[in-house]
């Protein structure tokens, strides 16, 4: 479970960093690159959500763990 929690934290961090970088990239006039960055950031967000679901299942299966 600890590895899943660490993975969630990392994925959320990457998603947040990419969103911020995309914002500044778009401000510099590079809209297409910013959209690509947002897309990758969303993929990290989705990975984090899947890990949250997996963690919930683990916590339910092993309530004392």
Secondary structure, DSSP 4 states (H G I P E B T S, - for coil): -HHHHHHHHHHHHHHHHHHHHHHHHHHTT-HHHHHHHHHHHHHHHHHHHHHHHHHHHHHHH-TT-
